[in-house]
Amino acid sequence: MRLPSLSAALVAALAWMVQADDRNDLKSITLRTHSLHEPYLDSAMQSRWYDFGGDTIIRTDSYVRLTSDRPSQSGWLFSRVPLTATNWEVEVEFKISGKNHLYGDGFAMWITKQRGQQGPVFGAADKFEGLGIFIDTYKNNRPGIVFPYVMAMFGDGHKTYDKNTDGKDTELAGCSARGIRQATVPTKLRLTYIQDKELKLELQYRTEDEWELCFETAQPPAIPNIAYLGFSAETGELSDNHDIISVAAKNLYSSPGSPSSTSTKGKGHTKSHTIKDGGSWTWFFTKVFLFFLVIGGGYVGFAAYRAKSKSHRF
C-alpha cells in the first residue's frame, strides 16, 4: 500500500518546515528610541533620540552623511539613551559612494559605553568598551584579504585598534565584501545579539532582499549592560561619502517554554563566511509552495490507491 508511505512523507515534510522555522519563535518589539528614519529631525531641527557631531550633515529627505567625499573629515551619530535590551537586532541601511577610483577609509557601527567621542578609529575613540563593527574600504596591510572588509572587534577599554594592520590582531570575526561600495541595490547590515547564545552579522549588497552571512558565533562577547548605539566615519587623504539612510532597532524576546527560551549555550564555534540566506518573503512563499506540493502529491497518491483498490474488487 502506498498510503502509509505518502502519510510518512507528508509528516516528514511538515516536520522539516517547522524545524526550519525555529527562528520565528523569537518575537520582536520595535525600539523607537534607537530607530532612525527620514526626515531625521523634528520641527526644531533636532533629533529626539540621536545626537550628531563633527562633520556630520543631515539632508532630511535623503540621509545622515557622516563624512562627505572630501579629505580629512570625521563625523558621528550616537543614540541619546543606552540600549538596555538583553537581546536585540539592529538593521541599518547605509551607502558608501564617491567619485574617485581611490577611496577610504570606511565607517563603523558601535555598541559601546562611550558615546560621541571623536578619535582615530573610523572617526571614534580608541580603547573603547563594547562592540565595534567596521566596514573598512581601504587596505593598509592585510595580505590575502579582499577589501572592502567587514570585521568585528570587542574592546575591553584597553585594547587598541591598529590601523597599520587593519585591526588584524584584535579581530573577533569578519568577511570580505567586494561590491559593498557603489552597490546598485540598497546596502544593509543586520546585527543580531542573543545574550550568551548568538552574535550574527548579515549583509545585503549583491541582490535586494537577499542576505549573506558575514559571521556568526554561538559564544558572543558580553556586551556592556549599558551601551549606546552609534555610527562614525572618517576620511584621510582619500575620501568617500558615508551615509546612514535608516536604522531599525528591535528588542527580541521568546515566549515562555519555546525552544529558543530553553536552549543551552553553544559550543563556542565561530563561522566567518558568506552563505546566502534568502529573504523572509522568499522563504515564506517557498514554504507555501512546498506545503501545497506535498498536499497535492498526497491527494494524487490517494486517488491512485482508491482507483487501484476498486479495480481489484471486480
C-alpha positions as CSV (number, residue, x, y, z in Angstrom):
1,M,0.0,0.0,0.0
2,R,1.2,3.5,-0.9
3,L,-1.0,5.4,1.6
4,P,1.2,4.9,4.7
5,S,4.4,5.9,2.8
6,L,2.6,9.0,1.5
7,S,1.5,9.9,5.0
8,A,5.0,9.4,6.3
9,A,6.3,11.7,3.6
10,L,3.7,14.4,4.5
11,V,4.6,14.2,8.2
12,A,8.4,14.4,7.4
13,A,7.9,17.4,5.1
14,L,5.8,19.3,7.7
15,A,8.3,18.5,10.5
16,W,11.1,19.8,8.3
17,M,9.2,23.0,7.7
18,V,8.6,23.5,11.4
19,Q,12.2,22.9,12.3
20,A,13.5,25.3,9.7
21,D,11.2,28.0,11.1
22,D,12.6,27.8,14.7
23,R,13.9,31.4,14.4
24,N,10.3,32.6,14.3
25,D,9.9,31.6,18.0
26,L,11.6,34.9,18.7
27,K,9.2,37.8,18.8
28,S,10.2,41.5,18.4
29,I,9.3,44.9,19.6
30,T,10.5,48.0,17.7
31,L,12.8,50.2,19.8
32,R,11.8,53.7,18.7
33,T,14.5,55.1,20.9
34,H,17.2,53.6,18.7
35,S,15.5,53.7,15.3
36,L,16.0,56.5,12.8
37,H,14.2,57.3,9.6
38,E,13.8,60.4,7.4
39,P,13.2,63.3,8.0
40,Y,15.6,62.5,10.9
41,L,14.9,65.9,12.5
42,D,11.9,67.5,14.1
43,S,10.5,71.0,13.6
44,A,13.2,72.4,15.9
45,M,15.8,70.8,13.7
46,Q,16.8,68.4,16.4
47,S,16.7,64.6,16.7
48,R,14.7,63.4,19.6
49,W,16.7,60.2,20.1
50,Y,20.1,60.8,18.5
51,D,23.0,63.3,18.8
52,F,25.4,64.1,16.0
53,G,28.6,66.0,15.6
54,G,31.9,66.5,13.8
55,D,31.4,66.9,10.0
56,T,28.1,65.1,10.0
57,I,25.4,66.8,7.9
58,I,21.7,65.8,7.6
59,R,19.6,66.1,4.4
60,T,16.1,65.5,5.8
61,D,14.8,63.8,2.6
62,S,17.8,61.5,2.0
63,Y,20.5,60.7,4.5
64,V,22.6,61.4,7.5
65,R,26.0,62.0,6.0
66,L,28.8,61.2,8.4
67,T,31.5,62.3,6.0
68,S,31.4,64.0,2.6
69,D,33.7,63.0,-0.2
70,R,36.4,65.3,1.0
71,P,39.7,64.7,2.7
72,S,40.2,64.8,6.5
73,Q,36.6,64.6,7.6
74,S,35.2,62.9,10.7
75,G,31.6,62.6,11.8
76,W,29.5,60.7,14.3
77,L,25.9,59.8,15.2
78,F,25.0,58.3,18.6
79,S,21.8,57.4,20.5
80,R,20.9,59.6,23.4
81,V,19.8,56.7,25.6
82,P,21.5,53.4,26.2
83,L,20.5,50.2,24.6
84,T,19.5,48.1,27.6
85,A,17.7,45.2,25.9
86,T,19.2,41.8,26.6
87,N,18.6,40.5,23.1
88,W,18.3,42.8,20.1
89,E,18.5,43.2,16.4
90,V,19.7,46.3,14.5
91,E,19.2,46.7,10.8
92,V,20.9,49.6,9.1
93,E,20.6,50.8,5.5
94,F,23.7,52.7,4.5
95,K,25.5,53.9,1.4
96,I,29.2,54.3,0.6
97,S,29.9,56.2,-2.6
98,G,32.3,58.6,-4.2
99,K,33.7,59.9,-7.4
100,N,37.3,58.7,-7.1
101,H,38.9,55.4,-8.0
102,L,41.0,55.5,-4.8
103,Y,38.9,55.9,-1.7
104,G,38.7,55.5,2.1
105,D,38.6,55.0,4.9
106,G,35.2,53.5,5.9
107,F,32.7,53.7,8.7
108,A,31.8,51.9,12.0
109,M,28.8,50.8,13.9
110,W,29.2,50.9,17.7
111,I,27.5,49.3,20.8
112,T,29.7,50.9,23.5
113,K,29.8,52.5,26.9
114,Q,31.3,55.6,25.3
115,R,29.3,57.9,23.0
116,G,30.0,60.8,20.8
117,Q,33.8,60.8,21.3
118,Q,35.8,61.6,18.2
119,G,39.0,59.7,17.6
120,P,41.3,57.7,15.3
121,V,39.1,54.6,14.8
122,F,36.9,55.3,11.9
123,G,36.2,58.7,13.5
124,A,35.6,57.5,17.0
125,A,37.7,57.0,20.2
126,D,40.1,54.2,20.6
127,K,40.3,51.9,23.7
128,F,36.5,51.6,23.6
129,E,34.5,49.3,25.8
130,G,32.0,47.2,23.9
131,L,31.5,46.1,20.3
132,G,32.6,47.8,17.1
133,I,31.6,46.7,13.5
134,F,34.0,48.2,10.9
135,I,33.3,48.5,7.2
136,D,36.9,49.1,6.1
137,T,37.2,50.3,2.5
138,Y,40.9,51.0,2.4
139,K,43.5,48.2,2.7
140,N,46.7,49.1,4.6
141,N,48.4,45.8,5.3
142,R,46.3,42.6,5.2
143,P,47.9,40.3,2.7
144,G,45.5,37.8,1.2
145,I,42.4,39.7,2.3
146,V,40.0,41.2,-0.3
147,F,38.7,44.7,0.5
148,P,36.3,46.2,1.4
149,Y,36.4,44.1,4.6
150,V,33.9,43.9,7.3
151,M,35.0,42.9,10.8
152,A,34.0,42.9,14.4
153,M,36.2,43.9,17.4
154,F,35.3,43.6,21.0
155,G,37.0,46.3,23.2
156,D,37.7,45.9,26.9
157,G,38.7,49.6,27.4
158,H,42.4,48.7,27.0
159,K,42.8,47.1,23.5
160,T,44.0,49.4,20.8
161,Y,42.9,49.2,17.1
162,D,46.0,49.1,14.9
163,K,45.3,50.9,11.6
164,N,48.6,49.7,10.1
165,T,47.3,46.1,10.1
166,D,43.7,46.9,9.6
167,G,42.9,45.6,13.1
168,K,44.1,42.0,12.3
169,D,45.3,41.3,15.9
170,T,42.0,42.3,17.6
171,E,39.6,40.9,15.0
172,L,36.7,38.9,16.5
173,A,35.3,37.8,13.1
174,G,34.9,39.2,9.7
175,C,34.3,38.7,5.9
176,S,35.3,40.3,2.6
177,A,32.5,42.3,1.0
178,R,33.7,43.3,-2.5
179,G,30.9,45.4,-4.1
180,I,29.5,46.9,-1.0
181,R,30.7,50.3,-2.1
182,Q,28.9,51.9,-5.0
183,A,26.4,49.0,-4.9
184,T,23.4,49.0,-7.3
185,V,21.0,47.8,-4.6
186,P,20.2,49.2,-1.2
187,T,23.1,48.2,1.1
188,K,22.2,47.0,4.5
189,L,23.7,45.2,7.6
190,R,21.8,43.3,10.2
191,L,23.4,42.6,13.5
192,T,21.7,40.2,15.9
193,Y,22.7,39.6,19.5
194,I,21.2,37.0,21.8
195,Q,22.9,37.1,25.2
196,D,25.3,34.1,25.8
197,K,23.9,32.4,22.6
198,E,24.5,34.3,19.4
199,L,26.2,37.2,17.7
200,K,25.4,37.3,13.9
201,L,26.1,39.8,11.2
202,E,24.4,39.6,7.8
203,L,24.9,41.8,4.8
204,Q,22.8,42.8,1.8
205,Y,24.6,44.3,-1.1
206,R,24.6,42.0,-4.1
207,T,20.8,41.3,-4.6
208,E,17.9,43.1,-2.9
209,D,16.2,41.2,-0.2
210,E,18.9,38.6,-0.2
211,W,21.1,38.4,2.9
212,E,24.6,36.9,3.1
213,L,26.0,35.7,6.4
214,C,29.2,37.5,7.2
215,F,29.9,35.8,10.5
216,E,28.1,34.0,13.4
217,T,29.3,32.9,16.8
218,A,27.5,30.8,19.4
219,Q,29.6,32.3,22.2
220,P,29.4,36.0,21.8
221,P,31.3,38.5,24.0
222,A,29.5,40.0,27.0
223,I,28.3,43.4,25.7
224,P,28.0,46.0,28.5
225,N,24.6,46.2,30.1
226,I,24.5,50.0,29.4
227,A,25.8,50.7,25.9
228,Y,25.0,53.3,23.3
229,L,24.2,52.6,19.6
230,G,26.2,54.8,17.3
231,F,27.9,55.3,14.0
232,S,31.0,57.1,12.8
233,A,33.2,57.6,9.8
234,E,36.5,59.1,8.8
235,T,38.4,60.2,5.7
236,G,42.1,60.9,5.3
237,E,43.9,61.8,2.1
238,L,41.4,59.5,0.4
239,S,37.7,60.1,0.9
240,D,34.1,58.9,0.3
241,N,30.6,59.8,1.2
242,H,29.5,57.7,4.2
243,D,25.7,57.9,4.6
244,I,23.3,56.4,7.1
245,I,19.8,56.0,5.4
246,S,17.8,54.3,8.2
247,V,18.2,52.4,11.4
248,A,15.6,49.9,12.6
249,A,16.2,48.5,16.1
250,K,14.2,45.7,17.8
251,N,14.1,44.1,21.2
252,L,14.0,40.3,20.8
253,Y,12.2,38.0,23.2
254,S,10.9,34.5,23.3
255,S,7.6,33.1,24.7
256,P,8.0,31.0,27.9
257,G,8.5,27.4,27.0
258,S,9.6,28.0,23.4
259,P,12.7,26.2,22.1
260,S,14.7,29.4,21.9
261,S,13.9,30.3,25.6
262,T,15.0,26.8,26.8
263,S,18.1,26.2,24.6
264,T,21.5,25.9,26.2
265,K,24.7,27.8,25.3
266,G,26.5,27.0,22.1
267,K,29.9,25.3,21.9
268,G,31.8,28.4,21.1
269,H,32.4,28.0,17.4
270,T,32.5,30.9,15.0
271,K,31.5,31.0,11.4
272,S,33.0,33.7,9.2
273,H,32.0,33.3,5.6
274,T,29.4,34.3,3.0
275,I,26.5,31.9,2.8
276,K,23.4,33.2,1.0
277,D,20.2,33.3,3.1
278,G,17.1,34.1,1.2
279,G,14.9,37.0,2.3
280,S,11.9,36.3,4.5
281,W,9.4,36.7,1.7
282,T,11.2,34.2,-0.5
283,W,11.3,31.7,2.3
284,F,7.6,32.2,3.1
285,F,6.5,31.5,-0.5
286,T,8.8,28.5,-0.7
287,K,7.2,27.0,2.4
288,V,3.7,27.6,1.0
289,F,4.7,26.0,-2.3
290,L,6.2,23.0,-0.6
291,F,3.1,22.6,1.6
292,F,0.7,22.6,-1.3
293,L,3.1,20.4,-3.3
294,V,3.1,17.8,-0.6
295,I,-0.7,18.0,-0.2
296,G,-1.2,17.7,-3.9
297,G,1.1,14.7,-4.1
298,G,-0.8,13.0,-1.2
299,Y,-4.1,13.6,-2.9
300,V,-2.9,12.1,-6.2
301,G,-1.4,9.1,-4.5
302,F,-4.6,8.6,-2.5
303,A,-6.7,8.8,-5.7
304,A,-4.5,6.3,-7.4
305,Y,-4.8,4.0,-4.4
306,R,-8.6,4.2,-4.4
307,A,-8.7,3.5,-8.2
308,K,-6.4,0.5,-7.8
309,S,-8.5,-0.8,-4.9
310,K,-11.7,-0.6,-6.9
311,S,-10.1,-2.4,-9.8
312,H,-9.3,-5.3,-7.5
313,R,-12.9,-5.7,-6.5
314,F,-14.0,-6.9,-9.9
